[in-house]
């Protein structure tokens, strides 16, 4: 049995980084989707990509709002998974794909590429889930993921999102 903190404590601990809009600690079914706060970055957005920063601090590229995925694992040797896997970036140019990979390179996150069959070269890029052993690991990796996302938005010419 793991000794993770309560949902209410998790909400408070991660409040600076974002919001669990769909998490109700009284409900039997839990929804740990986490809307990431990009307003509070040390690296400001430079306007390179056309995206919208929503009132809830999530962002939309090509019309889709994104949230990061946090899975709470029961009775395992780790407590959480965190990643950007239900959402992906679309990239069409090789140089832009190289930039994206170089941004993620050296971090704890892995890049997943999937070719999209649309009649021209286009890839969907996702950041896979990362195992976190405790709330401290979760918080550190959310901060790293937030930094990676802003760097991608600042440096990589995206062709939308999924």
Secondary structure in CASP SS format (residue, H / E / C, confidence):
PFRMAT SS
TARGET T0000
AUTHOR 0000-0000-0000
METHOD secondary structure of the structure
MODEL  1
X C 1.00
X C 1.00
X C 1.00
X C 1.00
X C 1.00
X C 1.00
X H 1.00
X H 1.00
X H 1.00
X H 1.00
X H 1.00
X H 1.00
X H 1.00
X C 1.00
X C 1.00
X C 1.00
X C 1.00
X E 1.00
X E 1.00
X C 1.00
X C 1.00
X C 1.00
X C 1.00
X C 1.00
X C 1.00
X C 1.00
X C 1.00
X C 1.00
X C 1.00
X C 1.00
X C 1.00
X C 1.00
X C 1.00
X E 1.00
X E 1.00
X E 1.00
X C 1.00
X C 1.00
X C 1.00
X C 1.00
X C 1.00
X C 1.00
X C 1.00
X C 1.00
X C 1.00
X C 1.00
X C 1.00
X C 1.00
X C 1.00
X C 1.00
X E 1.00
X E 1.00
X E 1.00
X C 1.00
X C 1.00
X C 1.00
X C 1.00
X C 1.00
X E 1.00
X E 1.00
X E 1.00
X C 1.00
X C 1.00
X E 1.00
X E 1.00
X C 1.00
X C 1.00
X E 1.00
X E 1.00
X E 1.00
X E 1.00
X E 1.00
X C 1.00
X C 1.00
X C 1.00
X C 1.00
X C 1.00
X C 1.00
X C 1.00
X E 1.00
X E 1.00
X E 1.00
X E 1.00
X E 1.00
X E 1.00
X E 1.00
X E 1.00
X E 1.00
X E 1.00
X E 1.00
X E 1.00
X C 1.00
X C 1.00
X H 1.00
X H 1.00
X H 1.00
X H 1.00
X H 1.00
X H 1.00
X H 1.00
X H 1.00
X H 1.00
X H 1.00
X H 1.00
X C 1.00
X C 1.00
X C 1.00
X C 1.00
X C 1.00
X C 1.00
X E 1.00
X E 1.00
X E 1.00
X E 1.00
X E 1.00
X C 1.00
X C 1.00
X C 1.00
X C 1.00
X C 1.00
X C 1.00
X C 1.00
X E 1.00
X E 1.00
X E 1.00
X E 1.00
X E 1.00
X E 1.00
X E 1.00
X E 1.00
X E 1.00
X E 1.00
X C 1.00
X C 1.00
X H 1.00
X H 1.00
X H 1.00
X H 1.00
X H 1.00
X H 1.00
X H 1.00
X H 1.00
X H 1.00
X H 1.00
X H 1.00
X H 1.00
X H 1.00
X H 1.00
X H 1.00
X H 1.00
X H 1.00
X H 1.00
X H 1.00
X H 1.00
X H 1.00
X C 1.00
X C 1.00
X C 1.00
X C 1.00
X C 1.00
X E 1.00
X C 1.00
END
